[in-house]
Amino acid sequence: MFDSIRSQHRFFTFALMMMVVVSFVLTGAYGYKQFLEIDTSIAKVGSERISQQDLDVAVRERLEQMSQMLGANFDVRTMDTPQARAAMLDALMSQRALKLETQRTRLLVTDHKLQEVIGSNAAFQQSGRFDYDTYKALLAARGMNEHLFEAEVRDDLARQMLVDAVASSAVLPKSVSDRLWQLQHEKREVRELAFRPDAYLGKTEISDEAIRADYEKNKSRYLTPEAARAEYVVLRASDLAAQVTVSPDEVRAFYDHNPKRWGQAERRRASHILITVGGPDGSAPDKGAARKLAESVLAKLRSNPADFVRLAKEYSKDPGSAQKGGDLGWFGRGMMVKPFEDSTFSMKDGETSGLVESDFGFHIIRVTGIEPARTKSFEDVKAQIEGELRQQAAEKRFSEIAEQFSNFVYEQADGLKPAADKFKLQLREVDGLTRRGAPPADAASVFTAPVIEAVFAPDSVQKRRNTKAIEIGNNTLVSVRVLDYHAAAPIPLEIVKPTIKDALQRAAAAEMARTSGQARLAELQKSSSDDGFDAPRWVGRDDPQQLPPAAVTSIMQLAAGRLPAFVGVQAGDGSYLVVHVLSIKAADAPAAAAAAGASEQWLRTLSSADQVTYVQGLRQRFGAKVVRGAPIAAAKEEQE
């Protein structure tokens, strides 16, 4: 079909020009301009527009990130859902609001900061240092240039500067922190009287009329799901790598032309003893006292050099290395603070430094290993180069044949075997496919939400034609053809009757338990009694003792002056709980470290809440709104 169009290019060009001329004649230039400017946005934030393509790209990038992080443990279906898409759209709207605010406030990110952030990214480094060739190669693999990537990083940093400024402004007074500690850790003495639905099951009578009425009212619950048997093919760049042949000459040429890639900078291994200043866990209260202590430790070490490990475990305040005798492992230049690095790289193997002062305190350093700078041999990196070249060739091949594959499955839409043969792909089959996905674990990652939607589209189900080639991330395309289809159908009443009866009985029993519990509560509030209650126990917000959250909230919200008192709570399992709250016990005063840790956690929570409030305020200021609510509507529909 596409070849036919290309062969008649001149004719179609002429016809298209005629259509344009007619458009101008019939509607005028203004009307034609409007036609070209049709707004396809799905959301707007001020002058910013978010398109369906923007959302699709963001979702795909997120899926790829998750897949790289979790590998085979990641199920694409858990993230590629209407709810996940709605959440991603919401995140994009927040990002655009922050972007507009950075522009309004003229917030700038310096070149130095940009270089620092990009240079510290491990993906762009070789042997622990930024490598420009690696940087360019990775950007090219993503289809980006330096200017575009650096502009994105600037935007990200500017947005982060805004929210960080809001977070750093959060303040939690000590009086508030102390009160929060008391609320979190105070206890209430309670006794419980439970009215369980199971105790009332034998007292419920469900008529056939009630069962039929429920069946008629909720027919959508009692349907066999629509299901399909389908064949499918998957085109993956990773699979193409196995088909690529890389010659020894190509591998050698790549090694010779990229000498910077194979250089390994000098590395050192060192141990240190860190003496810190101030803070609850500091070595000494002030700098003078810390220096004096460090000099004392150094003197002990010089009198007995073999004691380094013991002294590090006893005196060092570096939590990451103290219990390892101060060992920091291997590191290169640029990985430690400058005073530490300068001292370490100026010493000989086995040498111990004097006092080295940094922002962290005073260090006593011992070099325990030196690995000179060297160039990796061709044999050392041969396999790595071959893998890279194979992957590059596979990605190039994928980009070349992806369009061919897409066109082919569209043009030869009556089956996928021709496509499988042409592109040397395995033709697979899956049975029991529903709108919830594919049962077999090996097919789960293929049948993402867009693929499922395409499978059950009318054109696929009714005409049994191939779906279009659908991108599912990680340079992967899939096309599916329905072989057999079963529409959703009502399950006969006689089959689901026991299920309906059981559900109605349990609902009736839960209602009887609630009614009985509320009646008992009313009696107890008039005249207190101990009958039926279990033994007293202490509960709190930090120790609910298996009580449901609603019960704990009701118990802890009772004013101390009202105790003892009775409260009633509906539990999640249908039970109704009557709780007798007897007394209150204040929280013990916290240890200094515990109080500081709790205060820090609450401050982080407060900072996060401030950030959310700030971003929501920006969204309101810039009039953020969804103009085409497909992701939101789909999410709500699926939840219902």
Secondary structure, 3 states (H helix, E strand, C coil): CHHHHHHCHHHHHHHHHHHHHHHHHHHHHHHHHHHHCCCCEEEEECCEEEEHHHHHHHHHHHHHHHHHHHHHHCCHHHCCCHHHHHHHHHHHHHHHHHHHHHHHCCCCCCHHHHHHHHHCCHHHEECCEECHHHHHHHHHHCCCCHHHHHHHHHHHHHHHHHHHHHHHCCCCCHHHHHHHHHHHHCEEEEEEEEECHHHHHHHCCCCHHHHHHHHHHCHHHCEECCEEEEEEEEEEHHHHHCCCCCCHHHHHHHHHHCHHHHEECCEEEEEEEEECECCCCCCECCHHHHHHHHHHHHHHHHHCHHHHHHHHHHHCCCCCCHHHCCEEEEEECCCCCHHHHHHHCCCCCCCEEEEEEECCEEEEEEEEEEECCEECCHHHHHHHHHHHHHHHHHHHHHHHHHHHHHHHHHHCCCCCHHHHHHCCCCCEEEEEEECCECCCHHHHCCCCHHHHHHHCCHHHHHHCCCCCCEECCCCEEEEEEEEEEECCEECCHHHHHHHHHHHHHHHHHHHHHHHHHHHHHHHHHHCCCCCCCCCCEEEECCECCCCCHHHHHHHHHCCHHHCCEEEEEECCCCCEEEEEEEEEECCCCCCHHHHHHHHHHHHHHHHHHHHHHHHHHHHHHCCCEECCCHHHHHHHHHHC
